[in-house]
Amino acid sequence: MAESVYSVVSLVGSSTESWEKAAAIAIETASSTLRDLRVARVVDQDIHIEPGQALTYRVKLELSFKYERQP
């Protein structure tokens, strides 16, 4: 197996639909600037409650991506 180096970043996604949608939004957004995403780990989930507003599902993720080697 080739040697590799990975970085881990923390992200928070939110959605008024579900925790799954909140996680998907965070990953989609990160993939627009980060390449070679590898693993997303859910660290925490919560719901933001605002009277008179829809519930907001929030997911905190740790997302890993592989560093690219320069030739």
Sequence and secondary structure as in RCSB ss.txt:
>XXXX:A:sequence
MAESVYSVVSLVGSSTESWEKAAAIAIETASSTLRDLRVARVVDQDIHIEPGQALTYRVKLELSFKYERQP
>XXXX:A:secstr
     EEEEEEEEEESS HHHHHHHHHHHHHTT  SEEEEEEEEEEEE  TTS  EEEEEEEEEEE     
